[in-house]
Amino acid sequence: MFVDTSQDASFDRDGNYVDGCIIKNCIIEYGKDIWCEYSSPFISSNLIRKTLDYSGIHYRFSSSPIKIVGNIIEDNSSAIYMFRKILV
């Protein structure tokens, strides 16, 4: 779980990961989804399947963009759930 106290991932000019929260090269199955609320981790090169929740990756309310690259997400209710609250 990544929440508002988690450090957002940062990248250099070429888009390479520099610092912050990251989940990379993991197998995530038969458990909870990757929950990102008010945070923007770097999610790369993972196998995410058969999660017990709604989606493989659940992303909500962050003001920073999230970078999701090269993952295999299968056998979940949905792959990625994104919700962003916009104030007008």
N, C-alpha and C positions, 0 to 999 in steps of 0.2 A: 504494500500500500504506500503510495506517495501522496502526501498531503501538503498543506500550505507551508509547513515548516521545512519541507524537503527543498534542497537547493536545485533550482532548474538547471538543466543541462545547458552548456554553452559550447559554441563552435567557433572555429577560426573563419577567416574570409573564404576559404575553400570548402567549408562545410564539414571539416574534420572535427570530431569530438575533442574537447579540451578539458572540461571540468563539469562537475555536478552529478546528479543522480543518473544512473545507467543500469539497465538490465540487458545483458548480452550473452549469447551462446548458452541459453538455458533451455531445459525441457520443463514445461509447466503443464501438468495434466492431473485430472481427477481432484482438483482443488479449486480455490477461489480464482477469479479473474485478476488481471493486473488492474488495480484500481488507482486512478490518477485524479485527484480532486484538488483544485487550486494549485496544481503543480505540472511541470512539463519535463519529465525525464526523457532520456534517449532510450528507445526500445528497439534493439537490433539483433537480427540473426537468431531468433528464438523459435522453438516449436511450442505452440500453445494449443492444446486440444483437450476436449472432453472436460471443460471446466464446469463447475457445479452451479455457477451463476449465469446471468443473462448473456454475457459476451466474453470473448477472449480478452479484450482490452476495453476498459470502461473509463472514459475521459470526460471530465466535467469542470466547468467554471474557470478555466485558466485564462489569464490575460496574455500569456506567452504561447507561442506555437509549440506543438509537440512534434518530435521527429520519430516516425515509425518506419523502419527500413528493413527489408529482407527477412521478414518473419513468415513462418508457415502457421496459419491459424485455421484449424479444421475441427469438425465435429463439435461445434458449440451452437447455441441457439442463434448467435450472430457473431461476426468476426470482431467488429469494432463499434462500440456505442459512443457517440460524441454528442455532448450537450453543452452549449455555451450560452450563458445568460448575458444578454446585451441590454445595457441601460440606455434609454433614449431621453 
